[in-house]
């Protein structure tokens, strides 16, 4: 029986949390795979916390462990408006929570750990395609307008902090037009279903056992000789140094609820998912909400440390 831990630190508005949880509950899971959830309640809205509690309480039967951990203490500054603003303290907190989640997956001997941001609504076949890739680290690609009226860009990149220019045209002998043309072609390629090698990734990332076994693979602390912002970049640099390839799957893009206006797309999103055939259909496949068991776990300390007890047997 393959075992995968789906882990997320949750600090979102109630409507976003509800959509996120509905997406998790609708994931299709093969009969020979057990999926457990580990959700960190980092909310400052009591209704968002209540939604997480409700998600746990509604899973009284089945195979999967649903763990809910409170990360108590003062939350660092983080704001959402037309774009997202993170303080250095907020980045550190989230990075440490992610590292603790990876440690839980290692300690409890999971075959894989899917780290997913709580403002994503996952396609039902997400886990199928990520696992099918058979790569040490693979992310499902989604598209976001990072600034209003800007172009849609992916959660993966090729080089440096967020460079979309293939290395073949990055050196001497190529013009800026050559680089732009190559970058646009690469982005267009990501619109086609497939599996593509990338340099950096984040937000919806599956680590298989080969990556989890590298205990130095972490989000925090940042590397002291690189000034790049964001924990995902330092994670990917460590992975590259360890020889762990990073890949991007483009078969079933999640919906990214990046700003409040994106909630207007939810109804169409759910309708489209209902109309799409189950491309991952295998005998015995079911959704995760049909086979989950609740398991309330102890609260964390006033830091970002989770201190999660061992998974119930």
N, C-alpha and C positions, 0 to 999 in steps of 0.2 A: 504494500500500500504506500503510494507516494504521499507525502505530507507537505503542504504549503501553508505558510503563515502569511496572511494579508494584514499589513500593519499601517496605521495612519495616525498622525497627530491632528486632532480636530479642533479648529478655532474659526468657525464660520457662522454666518447668519442662519437662523433656523430653517428657512426655506432651502438654503444650499445644503445644509446637513441632511435634511429629509431626502433630497434628490440623490445625494451621495450614498446614503444608506439603502435607498431603493435600488440603485445600481449594483451595490455589493450583493444585495439579496437576490438579484436576478442573474448573477453569474452562473453559467452552465459549467458543471463539474463532472468529470468522468467518474464512472463507478469505482475505478481503482485509485482514486485520488481523494484524500481527506483535506479539507480546507478549514483552517482556524482563523479567527479574527483577533487582532489585538488593537484596540482603539484607545488612544490617549486623549482624555477630556481636558483640553486646554482652553475651554471657552470662557468668555466673559459675559455671555448671554445665558441666563438660566434656562431659557426655552431650548437652546441648542443642547445643553447638558441633559435636559429631560428627554430629548429625542434619542440621545445615546442610551440612556437608561432604559427607555422603552424598547429600543432595538434588542437589548440584552434580554429583557424580561419576556419578549415575545418568542424566544427561541428555547422552549422548554424540553425539546426532544431531539434525538438524532445523534450524529457523530461528531459534529464540530464544536470546538470550544470557542466561546465568544468572551474575550477578556476585556474589561473596561477598567482603565487606570486613570486616576485623577492626578494631574500634575499641579499640585497646589503651590501657593506662593504668589508673589507679585509678578504679573505678566509684563514683559518688556513691551515697549511701544511698537505697534504695528497698525497701519491704517490702510483701508481700501477706499479708493475713489475711482477716478478715471484710470489710474494705474495704481500699482501696489507700492507701498513704501515700508521698508524694513529697517529698523535700527540694528546696530551691530549686536546689541544684546538679544534681540529677537532671533537673528540668524544663529547666534550661538545656542540659544535655547532649543530651537528646532533641530539643529545639527546634533546636539547631545541626545535628544529624544530618539532620533533616527538611529544613532549608534547603539543606544540601549535596546532598541527593537531588534537590531541585527544580533546583538548579544543574546537576546532571548531565543532567536531562531537557531543560533549556534549551540547554545546550552541545551535546548530541547531537541536537538538533532533533526531539524526540519530539512527536507530535501530542497526547499526553495523558500524565498521570502519576497513577497511583492510589496514594495513600498509605494503607496499611492497617496497623492495629495487629496485633501478633503473637499476641494472645489471641482473635482472631476466626477462625471457621471459615466461609469464604465459601460461599454458595450457588453452584451451577454456573453460573447465569445472571446473576450479579452484574455482570460486565463488560458483558454485552449491554444490560441495562437502564440502567446508568449512562451508557453511550455513547449509547444511543438517546434519552436526555433532551435532548441537544444544548444543555446549559447550561454556562456557563463553569466553575462550581463546583457539584458535586452529590455528596451523600453518600447511601449506602444506610443506611436506618434499622434499628437493632437495639434490643433492650430489655434493661434491666439493673436488678436490684435493688441499688442503690448501697449500701444497708445491709440486713442480714438482716431478713427479714419486712417490709421496706418495699415500696412499690408499684413495679411495673415502669415505668421511665421511659426515654425515648429518648436517643439521642446527638445530638439536634438540639433547638433551642429558638428562641423568637421574638425575645426582646429581652434586653438587659442580660447578666448573667453566666449565667443559666439560668432565664429567666422564660418561662412557658408561657401567660401571659395575653395575648390579642390586644389590640392597641393600641386597637381600637374601644371597649373597655370599661375601659381603664386610667385614664381621666381622671375628672373630676368628674361627678357625676350617677349614678354606678354604685356599688352596694354590694359588699361583700366576697363576698356570695353570688352576685352577678352575675358577678364575676370568676372565682370558683371554677367556676361552671357553664360559663362560656366556655372556661376552661382544660381542663376535663374533655372538653368537646365537641371541642376541638382535638386532644387526645390520642386520642380515639376515632376521629377522622378519619384519623390516622396509622396506624391499624390496617387501613385499607382500601387496597387497591392503588391507587397513583396517584403523582402528582408534585406537590409542595407547596413553596411559597415559605417560606423560613425566615430567621431572622436569624443564627443560629450553628449550627455543625456540627463534626464531627471524627471521627477514628478509622477511617473508611472513605470517603475523599474522592477523587473524580476531578477533576483540574484539566485542562481542555482548553487548547489552544494560546493562546486569547485571554487566559486567566488567567496562563499561564506567561510570556507576553510582558511582563507587568508585573513587571519585575525588583525592584521595591520591595516586592512581595508576599512577605512572609516571616513566619516564626514567632518570630524573635529579632532584636533585643532586644525586651523588652516596651516598650510605649508608656509614656512617663514621666509621663503625666497620668491614668493609669487604674490602679487597684489590683487589678484582677481577677486571680485565680490561674489559671494554665494557659496554655500557648502557643497552643492552638486559639482561645481568645477573642481574643487579640491579632491572630492571623492573620485572623479574621473581621472585626474592626474595620478593619484595613487594607483588606480586600477591599471593605467597604462604602464606605469613603472614596474608593476608586478606581472606584466605580460597578459593581462586579462582583457580580451577583446570586448568592445562595446558595440552593440548592434541595435538597429531600429526596425520594428515591425510596423507595417502600415495597412494591415488587413481590416482593422475595426477601431477607428479613431474614437476616443472618448469625447464627450461634450465638456468643454472647459467653461465653468461659470466664473469667469474672471472678474466681471463687474456686474452690478445689480441688473443692468439692462439685459444681460445674457439669460436671465430667468425667463424672458419672453420666448425663448427658443425651446423651452422644456416640453411643451405640449406636442410640438412637431417632432421633437426628438423621440418621445415615447411612442408616438404613432409610427414613426419610421422603424423603430426597433421591432414593434409588433408585426410589421409587414415584411420584415427581412426573414428569409428562411434560415433555419438553424444550420449554418455552414459547418459547424463543429459537431454535428450529430454523431454520436457513438452510442452503442448499447449501454443502457444504465445511466446515461447522463441526466443530471437533475440540477436545479438551481440551489444555490447555497442556503437560501432561507428555508428550504424544505428539509434540511438535515443538520440543523444547528442546535446545540445545547448551550444554555447560559452557564457562565461560571464567573461570578463576581470576584475580582481580585483586589488585593489590598492597594490602598492609595500610595502615591509616591511621597517623597520628602519635599520640603519647600524648594529644592532645586529642581533641575530638569531630570534628575535621576528617577527612574521608574521603579526599580527594585521589585520586579514582577516575580511572584512565586512561580514554582514549576507548574507546567500545564497539568491539569487534573488528568488522571489515568482513566 
